[in-house]
Amino acid sequence: MKKTLTIVFICAILVIVFLQFNAEPEISEEEALSSVIVENSHDTGKVDILSISKRWGNYIIEWENEENCERGTNTVDGHTAETIRGEVTLC
């Protein structure tokens, strides 16, 4: 009985994790891109989007500003369009 209950519990956890991993963001891709562009735009240069992907209901956006010598990755919340985590590297 304990073994069956443990297996059912582990399967339930795996299903929940799988559903969370494949969750669709509530905001559009354009909203996420615009959030990153506004946040990383400066007087010098233009922000170019290198790639965008979805993970755990959020957007992972890689960007670059060659003229300002910056490059980074932002994780944008799929519900609020706010940056959860941002990483920037300078030349």
C-alpha positions as CSV (number, residue, x, y, z in Angstrom):
1,M,0.0,0.0,0.0
2,K,2.8,2.4,0.9
3,K,4.6,1.6,-2.4
4,T,1.5,2.3,-4.5
5,L,0.8,5.6,-2.6
6,T,4.4,6.7,-3.1
7,I,4.3,6.0,-6.9
8,V,1.0,7.9,-7.2
9,F,2.5,10.8,-5.3
10,I,5.6,10.9,-7.5
11,C,3.5,10.7,-10.7
12,A,1.3,13.6,-9.5
13,I,4.4,15.7,-8.8
14,L,5.8,14.9,-12.3
15,V,2.5,15.9,-13.9
16,I,2.4,19.2,-12.1
17,V,6.0,20.0,-13.0
18,F,5.4,19.0,-16.6
19,L,2.3,21.3,-16.8
20,Q,4.2,24.2,-15.2
21,F,7.1,23.7,-17.6
22,N,4.8,23.9,-20.6
23,A,2.7,26.8,-19.3
24,E,1.9,29.4,-21.9
25,P,2.7,33.0,-20.9
26,E,-0.3,35.4,-20.6
27,I,1.4,38.3,-22.3
28,S,2.3,38.3,-26.0
29,E,5.8,37.9,-27.4
30,E,5.7,41.5,-28.6
31,E,4.9,42.8,-25.1
32,A,7.9,41.0,-23.7
33,L,10.2,42.2,-26.5
34,S,9.0,45.8,-26.0
35,S,9.7,45.5,-22.3
36,V,13.3,44.4,-22.9
37,I,13.9,47.1,-25.6
38,V,12.6,49.9,-23.4
39,E,14.6,48.7,-20.4
40,N,17.9,48.4,-22.3
41,S,17.7,51.3,-24.6
42,H,20.1,54.2,-24.1
43,D,21.1,57.3,-26.0
44,T,23.8,55.3,-27.7
45,G,22.9,52.5,-30.1
46,K,19.9,50.4,-30.8
47,V,18.9,47.1,-29.0
48,D,18.8,44.1,-31.4
49,I,17.0,41.0,-30.3
50,L,19.1,37.9,-30.9
51,S,16.7,35.2,-29.7
52,I,13.5,34.6,-27.8
53,S,12.3,31.4,-26.1
54,K,9.7,30.3,-23.6
55,R,10.4,28.4,-20.4
56,W,8.3,27.9,-17.3
57,G,5.7,30.4,-18.6
58,N,8.3,33.1,-19.0
59,Y,10.2,34.6,-22.0
60,I,14.0,34.3,-22.2
61,I,15.3,37.1,-24.5
62,E,18.8,37.5,-25.6
63,W,19.7,41.0,-26.9
64,E,22.7,43.1,-28.1
65,N,23.6,46.7,-28.5
66,E,26.8,46.8,-30.6
67,E,27.2,50.6,-30.5
68,N,27.0,50.6,-26.7
69,C,29.1,47.4,-26.4
70,E,26.5,45.6,-24.3
71,R,25.0,42.2,-24.6
72,G,22.6,40.4,-22.3
73,T,19.8,38.0,-21.4
74,N,16.6,39.0,-19.7
75,T,14.0,36.7,-18.2
76,V,10.6,38.4,-18.6
77,D,7.6,37.3,-16.4
78,G,4.9,35.8,-18.6
79,H,2.2,37.4,-16.6
80,T,3.4,41.0,-15.8
81,A,6.0,41.7,-18.5
82,E,8.5,42.7,-15.7
83,T,12.1,41.6,-15.8
84,I,12.6,38.8,-13.3
85,R,16.3,38.4,-14.0
86,G,18.7,40.3,-16.3
87,E,22.3,39.6,-17.1
88,V,24.4,42.2,-19.0
89,T,28.0,41.9,-20.2
90,L,30.2,44.7,-21.5
91,C,33.0,44.5,-24.1
